[in-house]
């Protein structure tokens, strides 16, 4: 499955994976969305996110939202 990566233009730091280049099933309430990348079948996803989990979510819901969190501060 080819996976497309989007970022929300209204919610800073919010991203989504979708199964189509238009992001047609992404939620409007946190859009608009901007396409930032595509991932060919079998390729690794950003930040080590498990591809199988994302593919299942896209199959069930049409998308998967994600947000980067700050790494804990090192003392």
mmJSON file of the N, C-alpha and C atoms, coordinates in Angstrom:
{"data_MODEL":{"atom_site":{
"group_PDB":["ATOM","ATOM","ATOM","ATOM","ATOM","ATOM","ATOM","ATOM","ATOM","ATOM","ATOM","ATOM","ATOM","ATOM","ATOM","ATOM","ATOM","ATOM","ATOM","ATOM","ATOM","ATOM","ATOM","ATOM","ATOM","ATOM","ATOM","ATOM","ATOM","ATOM","ATOM","ATOM","ATOM","ATOM","ATOM","ATOM","ATOM","ATOM","ATOM","ATOM","ATOM","ATOM","ATOM","ATOM","ATOM","ATOM","ATOM","ATOM","ATOM","ATOM","ATOM","ATOM","ATOM","ATOM","ATOM","ATOM","ATOM","ATOM","ATOM","ATOM","ATOM","ATOM","ATOM","ATOM","ATOM","ATOM","ATOM","ATOM","ATOM","ATOM","ATOM","ATOM","ATOM","ATOM","ATOM","ATOM","ATOM","ATOM","ATOM","ATOM","ATOM","ATOM","ATOM","ATOM","ATOM","ATOM","ATOM","ATOM","ATOM","ATOM","ATOM","ATOM","ATOM","ATOM","ATOM","ATOM","ATOM","ATOM","ATOM","ATOM","ATOM","ATOM","ATOM","ATOM","ATOM","ATOM","ATOM","ATOM","ATOM","ATOM","ATOM","ATOM","ATOM","ATOM","ATOM","ATOM","ATOM","ATOM","ATOM","ATOM","ATOM","ATOM","ATOM","ATOM","ATOM","ATOM","ATOM","ATOM","ATOM","ATOM","ATOM","ATOM","ATOM","ATOM","ATOM","ATOM","ATOM","ATOM","ATOM","ATOM","ATOM","ATOM","ATOM","ATOM","ATOM","ATOM","ATOM","ATOM","ATOM","ATOM","ATOM","ATOM","ATOM","ATOM","ATOM","ATOM","ATOM","ATOM","ATOM","ATOM","ATOM","ATOM","ATOM","ATOM","ATOM","ATOM","ATOM","ATOM","ATOM","ATOM","ATOM","ATOM","ATOM","ATOM","ATOM","ATOM","ATOM","ATOM","ATOM","ATOM","ATOM","ATOM","ATOM","ATOM","ATOM","ATOM","ATOM","ATOM","ATOM","ATOM","ATOM","ATOM","ATOM","ATOM","ATOM","ATOM","ATOM","ATOM","ATOM","ATOM","ATOM","ATOM","ATOM","ATOM","ATOM","ATOM","ATOM","ATOM","ATOM","ATOM","ATOM","ATOM","ATOM","ATOM","ATOM","ATOM","ATOM","ATOM","ATOM","ATOM","ATOM","ATOM","ATOM","ATOM","ATOM"],
"id":[1,2,3,4,5,6,7,8,9,10,11,12,13,14,15,16,17,18,19,20,21,22,23,24,25,26,27,28,29,30,31,32,33,34,35,36,37,38,39,40,41,42,43,44,45,46,47,48,49,50,51,52,53,54,55,56,57,58,59,60,61,62,63,64,65,66,67,68,69,70,71,72,73,74,75,76,77,78,79,80,81,82,83,84,85,86,87,88,89,90,91,92,93,94,95,96,97,98,99,100,101,102,103,104,105,106,107,108,109,110,111,112,113,114,115,116,117,118,119,120,121,122,123,124,125,126,127,128,129,130,131,132,133,134,135,136,137,138,139,140,141,142,143,144,145,146,147,148,149,150,151,152,153,154,155,156,157,158,159,160,161,162,163,164,165,166,167,168,169,170,171,172,173,174,175,176,177,178,179,180,181,182,183,184,185,186,187,188,189,190,191,192,193,194,195,196,197,198,199,200,201,202,203,204,205,206,207,208,209,210,211,212,213,214,215,216,217,218,219,220,221,222,223,224,225],
"type_symbol":["N","C","C","N","C","C","N","C","C","N","C","C","N","C","C","N","C","C","N","C","C","N","C","C","N","C","C","N","C","C","N","C","C","N","C","C","N","C","C","N","C","C","N","C","C","N","C","C","N","C","C","N","C","C","N","C","C","N","C","C","N","C","C","N","C","C","N","C","C","N","C","C","N","C","C","N","C","C","N","C","C","N","C","C","N","C","C","N","C","C","N","C","C","N","C","C","N","C","C","N","C","C","N","C","C","N","C","C","N","C","C","N","C","C","N","C","C","N","C","C","N","C","C","N","C","C","N","C","C","N","C","C","N","C","C","N","C","C","N","C","C","N","C","C","N","C","C","N","C","C","N","C","C","N","C","C","N","C","C","N","C","C","N","C","C","N","C","C","N","C","C","N","C","C","N","C","C","N","C","C","N","C","C","N","C","C","N","C","C","N","C","C","N","C","C","N","C","C","N","C","C","N","C","C","N","C","C","N","C","C","N","C","C","N","C","C","N","C","C","N","C","C","N","C","C"],
"label_atom_id":["N","CA","C","N","CA","C","N","CA","C","N","CA","C","N","CA","C","N","CA","C","N","CA","C","N","CA","C","N","CA","C","N","CA","C","N","CA","C","N","CA","C","N","CA","C","N","CA","C","N","CA","C","N","CA","C","N","CA","C","N","CA","C","N","CA","C","N","CA","C","N","CA","C","N","CA","C","N","CA","C","N","CA","C","N","CA","C","N","CA","C","N","CA","C","N","CA","C","N","CA","C","N","CA","C","N","CA","C","N","CA","C","N","CA","C","N","CA","C","N","CA","C","N","CA","C","N","CA","C","N","CA","C","N","CA","C","N","CA","C","N","CA","C","N","CA","C","N","CA","C","N","CA","C","N","CA","C","N","CA","C","N","CA","C","N","CA","C","N","CA","C","N","CA","C","N","CA","C","N","CA","C","N","CA","C","N","CA","C","N","CA","C","N","CA","C","N","CA","C","N","CA","C","N","CA","C","N","CA","C","N","CA","C","N","CA","C","N","CA","C","N","CA","C","N","CA","C","N","CA","C","N","CA","C","N","CA","C","N","CA","C","N","CA","C","N","CA","C","N","CA","C","N","CA","C","N","CA","C","N","CA","C"],
"label_alt_id":[null,null,null,null,null,null,null,null,null,null,null,null,null,null,null,null,null,null,null,null,null,null,null,null,null,null,null,null,null,null,null,null,null,null,null,null,null,null,null,null,null,null,null,null,null,null,null,null,null,null,null,null,null,null,null,null,null,null,null,null,null,null,null,null,null,null,null,null,null,null,null,null,null,null,null,null,null,null,null,null,null,null,null,null,null,null,null,null,null,null,null,null,null,null,null,null,null,null,null,null,null,null,null,null,null,null,null,null,null,null,null,null,null,null,null,null,null,null,null,null,null,null,null,null,null,null,null,null,null,null,null,null,null,null,null,null,null,null,null,null,null,null,null,null,null,null,null,null,null,null,null,null,null,null,null,null,null,null,null,null,null,null,null,null,null,null,null,null,null,null,null,null,null,null,null,null,null,null,null,null,null,null,null,null,null,null,null,null,null,null,null,null,null,null,null,null,null,null,null,null,null,null,null,null,null,null,null,null,null,null,null,null,null,null,null,null,null,null,null,null,null,null,null,null,null],
"label_comp_id":["UNK","UNK","UNK","UNK","UNK","UNK","UNK","UNK","UNK","UNK","UNK","UNK","UNK","UNK","UNK","UNK","UNK","UNK","UNK","UNK","UNK","UNK","UNK","UNK","UNK","UNK","UNK","UNK","UNK","UNK","UNK","UNK","UNK","UNK","UNK","UNK","UNK","UNK","UNK","UNK","UNK","UNK","UNK","UNK","UNK","UNK","UNK","UNK","UNK","UNK","UNK","UNK","UNK","UNK","UNK","UNK","UNK","UNK","UNK","UNK","UNK","UNK","UNK","UNK","UNK","UNK","UNK","UNK","UNK","UNK","UNK","UNK","UNK","UNK","UNK","UNK","UNK","UNK","UNK","UNK","UNK","UNK","UNK","UNK","UNK","UNK","UNK","UNK","UNK","UNK","UNK","UNK","UNK","UNK","UNK","UNK","UNK","UNK","UNK","UNK","UNK","UNK","UNK","UNK","UNK","UNK","UNK","UNK","UNK","UNK","UNK","UNK","UNK","UNK","UNK","UNK","UNK","UNK","UNK","UNK","UNK","UNK","UNK","UNK","UNK","UNK","UNK","UNK","UNK","UNK","UNK","UNK","UNK","UNK","UNK","UNK","UNK","UNK","UNK","UNK","UNK","UNK","UNK","UNK","UNK","UNK","UNK","UNK","UNK","UNK","UNK","UNK","UNK","UNK","UNK","UNK","UNK","UNK","UNK","UNK","UNK","UNK","UNK","UNK","UNK","UNK","UNK","UNK","UNK","UNK","UNK","UNK","UNK","UNK","UNK","UNK","UNK","UNK","UNK","UNK","UNK","UNK","UNK","UNK","UNK","UNK","UNK","UNK","UNK","UNK","UNK","UNK","UNK","UNK","UNK","UNK","UNK","UNK","UNK","UNK","UNK","UNK","UNK","UNK","UNK","UNK","UNK","UNK","UNK","UNK","UNK","UNK","UNK","UNK","UNK","UNK","UNK","UNK","UNK","UNK","UNK","UNK","UNK","UNK","UNK"],
"label_asym_id":["A","A","A","A","A","A","A","A","A","A","A","A","A","A","A","A","A","A","A","A","A","A","A","A","A","A","A","A","A","A","A","A","A","A","A","A","A","A","A","A","A","A","A","A","A","A","A","A","A","A","A","A","A","A","A","A","A","A","A","A","A","A","A","A","A","A","A","A","A","A","A","A","A","A","A","A","A","A","A","A","A","A","A","A","A","A","A","A","A","A","A","A","A","A","A","A","A","A","A","A","A","A","A","A","A","A","A","A","A","A","A","A","A","A","A","A","A","A","A","A","A","A","A","A","A","A","A","A","A","A","A","A","A","A","A","A","A","A","A","A","A","A","A","A","A","A","A","A","A","A","A","A","A","A","A","A","A","A","A","A","A","A","A","A","A","A","A","A","A","A","A","A","A","A","A","A","A","A","A","A","A","A","A","A","A","A","A","A","A","A","A","A","A","A","A","A","A","A","A","A","A","A","A","A","A","A","A","A","A","A","A","A","A","A","A","A","A","A","A","A","A","A","A","A","A"],
"label_entity_id":["1","1","1","1","1","1","1","1","1","1","1","1","1","1","1","1","1","1","1","1","1","1","1","1","1","1","1","1","1","1","1","1","1","1","1","1","1","1","1","1","1","1","1","1","1","1","1","1","1","1","1","1","1","1","1","1","1","1","1","1","1","1","1","1","1","1","1","1","1","1","1","1","1","1","1","1","1","1","1","1","1","1","1","1","1","1","1","1","1","1","1","1","1","1","1","1","1","1","1","1","1","1","1","1","1","1","1","1","1","1","1","1","1","1","1","1","1","1","1","1","1","1","1","1","1","1","1","1","1","1","1","1","1","1","1","1","1","1","1","1","1","1","1","1","1","1","1","1","1","1","1","1","1","1","1","1","1","1","1","1","1","1","1","1","1","1","1","1","1","1","1","1","1","1","1","1","1","1","1","1","1","1","1","1","1","1","1","1","1","1","1","1","1","1","1","1","1","1","1","1","1","1","1","1","1","1","1","1","1","1","1","1","1","1","1","1","1","1","1","1","1","1","1","1","1"],
"label_seq_id":[1,1,1,2,2,2,3,3,3,4,4,4,5,5,5,6,6,6,7,7,7,8,8,8,9,9,9,10,10,10,11,11,11,12,12,12,13,13,13,14,14,14,15,15,15,16,16,16,17,17,17,18,18,18,19,19,19,20,20,20,21,21,21,22,22,22,23,23,23,24,24,24,25,25,25,26,26,26,27,27,27,28,28,28,29,29,29,30,30,30,31,31,31,32,32,32,33,33,33,34,34,34,35,35,35,36,36,36,37,37,37,38,38,38,39,39,39,40,40,40,41,41,41,42,42,42,43,43,43,44,44,44,45,45,45,46,46,46,47,47,47,48,48,48,49,49,49,50,50,50,51,51,51,52,52,52,53,53,53,54,54,54,55,55,55,56,56,56,57,57,57,58,58,58,59,59,59,60,60,60,61,61,61,62,62,62,63,63,63,64,64,64,65,65,65,66,66,66,67,67,67,68,68,68,69,69,69,70,70,70,71,71,71,72,72,72,73,73,73,74,74,74,75,75,75],
"pdbx_PDB_ins_code":[null,null,null,null,null,null,null,null,null,null,null,null,null,null,null,null,null,null,null,null,null,null,null,null,null,null,null,null,null,null,null,null,null,null,null,null,null,null,null,null,null,null,null,null,null,null,null,null,null,null,null,null,null,null,null,null,null,null,null,null,null,null,null,null,null,null,null,null,null,null,null,null,null,null,null,null,null,null,null,null,null,null,null,null,null,null,null,null,null,null,null,null,null,null,null,null,null,null,null,null,null,null,null,null,null,null,null,null,null,null,null,null,null,null,null,null,null,null,null,null,null,null,null,null,null,null,null,null,null,null,null,null,null,null,null,null,null,null,null,null,null,null,null,null,null,null,null,null,null,null,null,null,null,null,null,null,null,null,null,null,null,null,null,null,null,null,null,null,null,null,null,null,null,null,null,null,null,null,null,null,null,null,null,null,null,null,null,null,null,null,null,null,null,null,null,null,null,null,null,null,null,null,null,null,null,null,null,null,null,null,null,null,null,null,null,null,null,null,null,null,null,null,null,null,null],
"Cartn_x":[0.844,0.0,0.886,0.591,1.267,0.593,1.384,0.869,1.319,0.394,0.672,0.661,1.592,1.748,1.256,0.413,-0.168,0.112,0.033,0.076,-1.114,-1.65,-2.784,-2.309,-3.083,-2.769,-3.423,-4.276,-4.954,-4.506,-3.849,-3.394,-1.899,-1.12,0.329,0.774,1.633,2.197,1.339,0.12,-0.763,-0.514,-0.307,-0.052,-1.029,-1.07,-1.942,-1.327,-1.631,-1.333,-2.661,-2.628,-3.831,-3.449,-4.437,-4.19,-4.374,-4.778,-4.92,-4.272,-3.772,-3.003,-3.832,-5.142,-6.013,-6.349,-6.109,-6.481,-7.984,-8.737,-10.19,-10.941,-10.345,-11.044,-10.504,-9.588,-9.058,-10.15,-10.14,-11.212,-11.15,-12.264,-12.352,-12.154,-12.572,-12.554,-11.157,-10.107,-8.726,-7.936,-8.638,-8.011,-7.942,-7.569,-7.211,-5.884,-5.671,-4.503,-3.582,-2.263,-1.27,-0.456,-0.384,0.423,1.892,2.632,4.063,4.963,4.434,5.288,4.436,5.088,4.488,5.475,4.97,5.809,5.405,6.32,5.971,5.719,5.041,4.767,6.047,5.966,7.079,8.132,8.108,9.119,8.827,9.861,9.706,8.958,8.217,7.493,8.296,7.971,8.72,8.705,9.798,9.929,9.71,9.928,9.828,8.414,7.428,6.034,5.79,5.226,5.034,4.08,4.581,3.812,2.565,2.652,1.491,0.325,0.633,-0.404,-1.098,-0.318,-0.874,-1.72,-1.24,-2.012,-3.354,-3.374,-4.64,-5.592,-5.068,-5.914,-6.47,-5.651,-6.121,-7.192,-6.998,-7.998,-9.32,-9.281,-10.498,-11.153,-10.34,-10.865,-10.566,-9.6,-9.22,-8.061,-7.637,-6.532,-6.049,-4.91,-4.402,-3.756,-4.225,-3.622,-2.434,-1.477,-0.341,0.233,0.889,1.505,2.839,3.836,5.135,5.067,5.669,5.761,7.216,7.424,8.782,9.431,10.698,11.456,11.675,11.691,11.946,13.34,13.432,14.715,15.69,16.927,17.976,18.617,18.862,19.461,20.946],
"Cartn_y":[-1.181,0.0,1.24,2.175,3.468,4.321,4.975,5.786,7.227,8.155,9.568,10.257,11.195,11.897,13.336,13.763,15.107,15.812,17.155,17.923,18.869,19.041,19.934,21.372,22.193,23.612,24.412,23.747,24.446,23.985,22.848,22.314,22.026,22.878,22.735,21.379,20.703,19.428,18.213,18.417,17.29,16.823,15.519,14.908,13.758,13.278,12.144,11.312,10.037,9.127,8.839,8.733,8.403,7.501,6.806,5.871,6.456,7.741,8.364,9.74,10.132,11.364,12.617,12.522,13.667,13.779,12.715,12.729,12.888,12.25,12.457,12.033,11.186,10.732,11.373,12.332,13.025,13.876,14.01,14.749,16.257,16.81,18.236,19.104,18.612,19.427,19.872,19.191,19.587,19.914,20.159,20.554,22.063,22.585,21.877,21.131,20.189,19.335,19.651,19.522,19.726,18.448,17.958,16.774,17.132,16.311,16.597,15.471,14.262,13.154,11.963,11.057,9.778,8.676,7.523,6.393,5.189,4.673,3.526,2.273,1.296,0.053,-0.55,-0.935,-1.591,-0.674,0.608,1.544,1.906,2.286,2.719,4.035,4.232,5.475,6.39,7.678,8.614,8.237,8.52,8.409,6.998,5.979,4.601,4.133,4.817,4.42,3.096,2.098,0.772,0.808,0.429,0.479,-0.399,-1.58,-2.489,-1.87,-1.202,-0.554,0.553,1.315,2.394,1.827,0.77,0.148,-0.373,-0.951,-1.436,-0.271,0.815,1.98,2.581,2.69,3.221,2.308,1.001,0.066,0.188,0.446,0.521,1.906,2.959,4.319,5.25,4.872,5.723,6.656,6.715,7.586,7.181,7.759,7.624,8.949,9.572,10.811,10.5,11.418,11.287,12.66,12.754,13.996,13.654,14.46,14.287,14.87,14.189,14.715,15.059,16.003,16.365,15.24,14.994,13.982,14.496,13.595,14.025,14.664,15.668,16.364,15.432,15.473,14.689,15.528,14.9,15.627,15.418],
"Cartn_z":[0.0,0.0,0.0,-0.882,-0.869,0.192,1.021,2.115,1.904,2.112,1.949,3.306,3.501,4.771,4.589,5.514,5.482,6.799,6.771,8.008,8.037,9.233,9.427,9.337,8.654,8.567,9.696,10.495,11.587,12.975,13.047,14.341,14.251,14.856,14.796,15.336,14.567,14.995,14.699,14.188,13.89,12.459,12.314,11.013,10.804,9.57,9.26,8.151,8.19,7.089,6.397,5.08,4.316,3.156,2.622,1.538,0.149,0.071,-1.244,-1.243,-2.4,-2.521,-2.211,-2.351,-2.063,-0.577,0.184,1.598,1.772,0.901,0.833,2.094,2.915,4.125,5.399,5.26,6.434,7.072,8.399,9.079,8.797,8.353,8.052,9.29,10.451,11.665,12.076,11.607,11.929,10.666,9.562,8.312,8.214,7.095,5.871,6.023,5.105,5.135,3.963,4.21,3.16,2.997,1.778,1.475,1.626,2.381,2.554,2.063,1.899,1.449,1.036,0.34,-0.013,0.326,0.673,1.04,0.189,-0.635,-1.467,-0.631,-1.211,-0.485,0.103,1.367,2.039,2.622,2.302,2.82,4.268,4.977,6.364,6.423,7.509,7.73,8.642,8.665,9.496,10.974,11.638,13.092,13.63,12.801,13.257,13.555,13.032,13.249,12.521,13.212,12.601,11.401,10.258,9.012,9.054,9.609,9.643,10.414,11.504,12.315,11.506,10.765,9.952,8.818,8.176,7.095,7.602,8.805,9.38,9.649,10.192,10.484,9.197,8.169,6.895,6.31,6.409,5.913,6.638,7.939,8.744,8.715,8.813,8.969,7.8,6.965,5.844,6.144,7.411,7.814,9.195,9.588,10.953,11.317,12.393,12.878,13.759,13.802,14.706,14.999,16.144,16.581,17.216,16.887,17.526,18.934,19.864,21.209,21.489,22.355,22.716,23.482,23.179,23.923,25.338,26.325,27.695,27.824,28.631,28.833,29.553,29.102,29.759,30.844,31.986,33.109,33.137],
"occupancy":[1.0,1.0,1.0,1.0,1.0,1.0,1.0,1.0,1.0,1.0,1.0,1.0,1.0,1.0,1.0,1.0,1.0,1.0,1.0,1.0,1.0,1.0,1.0,1.0,1.0,1.0,1.0,1.0,1.0,1.0,1.0,1.0,1.0,1.0,1.0,1.0,1.0,1.0,1.0,1.0,1.0,1.0,1.0,1.0,1.0,1.0,1.0,1.0,1.0,1.0,1.0,1.0,1.0,1.0,1.0,1.0,1.0,1.0,1.0,1.0,1.0,1.0,1.0,1.0,1.0,1.0,1.0,1.0,1.0,1.0,1.0,1.0,1.0,1.0,1.0,1.0,1.0,1.0,1.0,1.0,1.0,1.0,1.0,1.0,1.0,1.0,1.0,1.0,1.0,1.0,1.0,1.0,1.0,1.0,1.0,1.0,1.0,1.0,1.0,1.0,1.0,1.0,1.0,1.0,1.0,1.0,1.0,1.0,1.0,1.0,1.0,1.0,1.0,1.0,1.0,1.0,1.0,1.0,1.0,1.0,1.0,1.0,1.0,1.0,1.0,1.0,1.0,1.0,1.0,1.0,1.0,1.0,1.0,1.0,1.0,1.0,1.0,1.0,1.0,1.0,1.0,1.0,1.0,1.0,1.0,1.0,1.0,1.0,1.0,1.0,1.0,1.0,1.0,1.0,1.0,1.0,1.0,1.0,1.0,1.0,1.0,1.0,1.0,1.0,1.0,1.0,1.0,1.0,1.0,1.0,1.0,1.0,1.0,1.0,1.0,1.0,1.0,1.0,1.0,1.0,1.0,1.0,1.0,1.0,1.0,1.0,1.0,1.0,1.0,1.0,1.0,1.0,1.0,1.0,1.0,1.0,1.0,1.0,1.0,1.0,1.0,1.0,1.0,1.0,1.0,1.0,1.0,1.0,1.0,1.0,1.0,1.0,1.0,1.0,1.0,1.0,1.0,1.0,1.0,1.0,1.0,1.0,1.0,1.0,1.0],
"B_iso_or_equiv":[0.0,0.0,0.0,0.0,0.0,0.0,0.0,0.0,0.0,0.0,0.0,0.0,0.0,0.0,0.0,0.0,0.0,0.0,0.0,0.0,0.0,0.0,0.0,0.0,0.0,0.0,0.0,0.0,0.0,0.0,0.0,0.0,0.0,0.0,0.0,0.0,0.0,0.0,0.0,0.0,0.0,0.0,0.0,0.0,0.0,0.0,0.0,0.0,0.0,0.0,0.0,0.0,0.0,0.0,0.0,0.0,0.0,0.0,0.0,0.0,0.0,0.0,0.0,0.0,0.0,0.0,0.0,0.0,0.0,0.0,0.0,0.0,0.0,0.0,0.0,0.0,0.0,0.0,0.0,0.0,0.0,0.0,0.0,0.0,0.0,0.0,0.0,0.0,0.0,0.0,0.0,0.0,0.0,0.0,0.0,0.0,0.0,0.0,0.0,0.0,0.0,0.0,0.0,0.0,0.0,0.0,0.0,0.0,0.0,0.0,0.0,0.0,0.0,0.0,0.0,0.0,0.0,0.0,0.0,0.0,0.0,0.0,0.0,0.0,0.0,0.0,0.0,0.0,0.0,0.0,0.0,0.0,0.0,0.0,0.0,0.0,0.0,0.0,0.0,0.0,0.0,0.0,0.0,0.0,0.0,0.0,0.0,0.0,0.0,0.0,0.0,0.0,0.0,0.0,0.0,0.0,0.0,0.0,0.0,0.0,0.0,0.0,0.0,0.0,0.0,0.0,0.0,0.0,0.0,0.0,0.0,0.0,0.0,0.0,0.0,0.0,0.0,0.0,0.0,0.0,0.0,0.0,0.0,0.0,0.0,0.0,0.0,0.0,0.0,0.0,0.0,0.0,0.0,0.0,0.0,0.0,0.0,0.0,0.0,0.0,0.0,0.0,0.0,0.0,0.0,0.0,0.0,0.0,0.0,0.0,0.0,0.0,0.0,0.0,0.0,0.0,0.0,0.0,0.0,0.0,0.0,0.0,0.0,0.0,0.0],
"pdbx_formal_charge":[null,null,null,null,null,null,null,null,null,null,null,null,null,null,null,null,null,null,null,null,null,null,null,null,null,null,null,null,null,null,null,null,null,null,null,null,null,null,null,null,null,null,null,null,null,null,null,null,null,null,null,null,null,null,null,null,null,null,null,null,null,null,null,null,null,null,null,null,null,null,null,null,null,null,null,null,null,null,null,null,null,null,null,null,null,null,null,null,null,null,null,null,null,null,null,null,null,null,null,null,null,null,null,null,null,null,null,null,null,null,null,null,null,null,null,null,null,null,null,null,null,null,null,null,null,null,null,null,null,null,null,null,null,null,null,null,null,null,null,null,null,null,null,null,null,null,null,null,null,null,null,null,null,null,null,null,null,null,null,null,null,null,null,null,null,null,null,null,null,null,null,null,null,null,null,null,null,null,null,null,null,null,null,null,null,null,null,null,null,null,null,null,null,null,null,null,null,null,null,null,null,null,null,null,null,null,null,null,null,null,null,null,null,null,null,null,null,null,null,null,null,null,null,null,null],
"auth_seq_id":[1,1,1,2,2,2,3,3,3,4,4,4,5,5,5,6,6,6,7,7,7,8,8,8,9,9,9,10,10,10,11,11,11,12,12,12,13,13,13,14,14,14,15,15,15,16,16,16,17,17,17,18,18,18,19,19,19,20,20,20,21,21,21,22,22,22,23,23,23,24,24,24,25,25,25,26,26,26,27,27,27,28,28,28,29,29,29,30,30,30,31,31,31,32,32,32,33,33,33,34,34,34,35,35,35,36,36,36,37,37,37,38,38,38,39,39,39,40,40,40,41,41,41,42,42,42,43,43,43,44,44,44,45,45,45,46,46,46,47,47,47,48,48,48,49,49,49,50,50,50,51,51,51,52,52,52,53,53,53,54,54,54,55,55,55,56,56,56,57,57,57,58,58,58,59,59,59,60,60,60,61,61,61,62,62,62,63,63,63,64,64,64,65,65,65,66,66,66,67,67,67,68,68,68,69,69,69,70,70,70,71,71,71,72,72,72,73,73,73,74,74,74,75,75,75],
"auth_comp_id":["UNK","UNK","UNK","UNK","UNK","UNK","UNK","UNK","UNK","UNK","UNK","UNK","UNK","UNK","UNK","UNK","UNK","UNK","UNK","UNK","UNK","UNK","UNK","UNK","UNK","UNK","UNK","UNK","UNK","UNK","UNK","UNK","UNK","UNK","UNK","UNK","UNK","UNK","UNK","UNK","UNK","UNK","UNK","UNK","UNK","UNK","UNK","UNK","UNK","UNK","UNK","UNK","UNK","UNK","UNK","UNK","UNK","UNK","UNK","UNK","UNK","UNK","UNK","UNK","UNK","UNK","UNK","UNK","UNK","UNK","UNK","UNK","UNK","UNK","UNK","UNK","UNK","UNK","UNK","UNK","UNK","UNK","UNK","UNK","UNK","UNK","UNK","UNK","UNK","UNK","UNK","UNK","UNK","UNK","UNK","UNK","UNK","UNK","UNK","UNK","UNK","UNK","UNK","UNK","UNK","UNK","UNK","UNK","UNK","UNK","UNK","UNK","UNK","UNK","UNK","UNK","UNK","UNK","UNK","UNK","UNK","UNK","UNK","UNK","UNK","UNK","UNK","UNK","UNK","UNK","UNK","UNK","UNK","UNK","UNK","UNK","UNK","UNK","UNK","UNK","UNK","UNK","UNK","UNK","UNK","UNK","UNK","UNK","UNK","UNK","UNK","UNK","UNK","UNK","UNK","UNK","UNK","UNK","UNK","UNK","UNK","UNK","UNK","UNK","UNK","UNK","UNK","UNK","UNK","UNK","UNK","UNK","UNK","UNK","UNK","UNK","UNK","UNK","UNK","UNK","UNK","UNK","UNK","UNK","UNK","UNK","UNK","UNK","UNK","UNK","UNK","UNK","UNK","UNK","UNK","UNK","UNK","UNK","UNK","UNK","UNK","UNK","UNK","UNK","UNK","UNK","UNK","UNK","UNK","UNK","UNK","UNK","UNK","UNK","UNK","UNK","UNK","UNK","UNK","UNK","UNK","UNK","UNK","UNK","UNK"],
"auth_asym_id":["A","A","A","A","A","A","A","A","A","A","A","A","A","A","A","A","A","A","A","A","A","A","A","A","A","A","A","A","A","A","A","A","A","A","A","A","A","A","A","A","A","A","A","A","A","A","A","A","A","A","A","A","A","A","A","A","A","A","A","A","A","A","A","A","A","A","A","A","A","A","A","A","A","A","A","A","A","A","A","A","A","A","A","A","A","A","A","A","A","A","A","A","A","A","A","A","A","A","A","A","A","A","A","A","A","A","A","A","A","A","A","A","A","A","A","A","A","A","A","A","A","A","A","A","A","A","A","A","A","A","A","A","A","A","A","A","A","A","A","A","A","A","A","A","A","A","A","A","A","A","A","A","A","A","A","A","A","A","A","A","A","A","A","A","A","A","A","A","A","A","A","A","A","A","A","A","A","A","A","A","A","A","A","A","A","A","A","A","A","A","A","A","A","A","A","A","A","A","A","A","A","A","A","A","A","A","A","A","A","A","A","A","A","A","A","A","A","A","A","A","A","A","A","A","A"],
"auth_atom_id":["N","CA","C","N","CA","C","N","CA","C","N","CA","C","N","CA","C","N","CA","C","N","CA","C","N","CA","C","N","CA","C","N","CA","C","N","CA","C","N","CA","C","N","CA","C","N","CA","C","N","CA","C","N","CA","C","N","CA","C","N","CA","C","N","CA","C","N","CA","C","N","CA","C","N","CA","C","N","CA","C","N","CA","C","N","CA","C","N","CA","C","N","CA","C","N","CA","C","N","CA","C","N","CA","C","N","CA","C","N","CA","C","N","CA","C","N","CA","C","N","CA","C","N","CA","C","N","CA","C","N","CA","C","N","CA","C","N","CA","C","N","CA","C","N","CA","C","N","CA","C","N","CA","C","N","CA","C","N","CA","C","N","CA","C","N","CA","C","N","CA","C","N","CA","C","N","CA","C","N","CA","C","N","CA","C","N","CA","C","N","CA","C","N","CA","C","N","CA","C","N","CA","C","N","CA","C","N","CA","C","N","CA","C","N","CA","C","N","CA","C","N","CA","C","N","CA","C","N","CA","C","N","CA","C","N","CA","C","N","CA","C","N","CA","C","N","CA","C","N","CA","C","N","CA","C","N","CA","C","N","CA","C"],
"pdbx_PDB_model_num":[1,1,1,1,1,1,1,1,1,1,1,1,1,1,1,1,1,1,1,1,1,1,1,1,1,1,1,1,1,1,1,1,1,1,1,1,1,1,1,1,1,1,1,1,1,1,1,1,1,1,1,1,1,1,1,1,1,1,1,1,1,1,1,1,1,1,1,1,1,1,1,1,1,1,1,1,1,1,1,1,1,1,1,1,1,1,1,1,1,1,1,1,1,1,1,1,1,1,1,1,1,1,1,1,1,1,1,1,1,1,1,1,1,1,1,1,1,1,1,1,1,1,1,1,1,1,1,1,1,1,1,1,1,1,1,1,1,1,1,1,1,1,1,1,1,1,1,1,1,1,1,1,1,1,1,1,1,1,1,1,1,1,1,1,1,1,1,1,1,1,1,1,1,1,1,1,1,1,1,1,1,1,1,1,1,1,1,1,1,1,1,1,1,1,1,1,1,1,1,1,1,1,1,1,1,1,1,1,1,1,1,1,1,1,1,1,1,1,1,1,1,1,1,1,1]
}}}
